[in-house]
Amino acid sequence: MDDNELNDLYNELIMEHSMNSYNKKKLKDPSFSQLGHNPNCGDEITLEIKFNGNIIEDMAFEGHGCAISMSSTSIMIDTLKGKTVEEAKEIVKTFIEMIKRETKSEEELAKLEDAIAFKNVSNMPARVKCALLAWHTVNDLINLNEAEKGTL
């Protein structure tokens, strides 16, 4: 598959998640909920997370924003659900590094699964915060969980 075909596939995935996100809902009994807001463009999400011990059992979101922020949130949920807190922290760190162009390691990027679709966002400075909104918000939720457990 050449780069153009790959970009088309990624664009399709982003549009699909932005228009038809099955992750856009409320959770029953979330462990934590956090508002994420991007004042630059008005994107706003409320991210909910449910922990089962050290595992992210479920996640969901509500909110509004551009296609990049909505699809990034949905794909992030698919990527992190079922992962341990340690795995999730590593994936979040890798995603942020990819967007900030701090890593290009194929081995590292492979951890991102479908979230690698946002790789080219690093070429669009105005969209970087849109793509990162949910990822920074989930980082806050993981930190809240660890602080509550006294493991931070």
Secondary structure, DSSP 8 states (H G I E B T S, - for coil): --HHHHHHHHHHHHHHHHHS-TTBS--SS-SEEEEEEETTTTEEEEEEEEEETTEEEEEEEEEE--HHHHHHHHHHHHHHTT-BHHHHHHHHHHHHHHHTT----HHHHHTTGGGGGGGGGGG-HHHHHHHHHHHHHHHHHHHHHHHHHT--
